Amino acid sequence: MYAITGITGKVGGAVARTLLDANLPVRAVVRDARKGEVWDAQGCEVVLADIADRAALAAAFDGAEGVFVLIPPMFDPTPGFPEARSVSASLKSALETTRPQKVVCLSTIGAQAPQPNLLNQLGIMEQTLGTLPIPVAFLRAAWFMENFAWDVEPAREKGMISSFLQPLDKPFPMVATADIGRVAARLLRETWSGRRIVELEGPRRVTPNVVVVTFSRILRKRVRIEIVPRETWEGLFTSQGMKNPTPRIQMLDGFNQGWIEFEGGEAGSEKGSTELVTVLRHLVENKDLG
């Protein structure tokens, strides 16, 4: 049996569906019983546990052959990342108690980067869980293609999207959540020893210019792209309610300047099969439906 945290999200859901399609037993670890109903209907065992509750997590992981770990995103963390440290400690305690045969953790491109930035939170998780006395794989994923969901409405309604990724002709590593789910499910079925790093991106790197051209083709209208000036970021993020925008700004700088990169570089990463156009078309169709 495989215990899946974050199953109500895109990545955790993709992991679970891949395992279920292979007729493998899945335990859905959820915080909200109502959100677990859809997984119960698909044949999953549903267990309630908050990721900060060590005892509940241990009960959720008990008897699992493999565990998929996904820590909740924290875009506005407290300085020093105490939230990430607490969650990582909770996960470590539960996994030490239950000792599953293997653990697969969703991490990120640039988790190893020493420069201060938002993705240090996943580096903290890697450092904490990497000392577990069981096989642990960290799946370092590129920028999610699904992040462009925020751009569907302005592309359709205003014919314009904004880009924090810049310059516009720079290729950035991106990946579809479907590919992340498939690779994570594959890793859960593999055998290895010790600590393992798998770095994953899509079939090719993508420029913001390609993103806007793809939107134009899907929407069958001209869509423009505008750079969000670097000097406006702090004021913009603060106006949106962020209390500590610095780590997010540092992360964007890291992508734009190129120091947020895979440890093995582009040549050393595994490549997914899902193209950008497939993801953007799906996002547009979903917006149409809802």
Summary of the structure (lengths in Angstrom):
residues: 290
radius of gyration: 19.2
end to end distance: 34.4
largest distance: 56.0
contacts: 952
relative contact order: 0.14
helix: 46%
strand: 18%
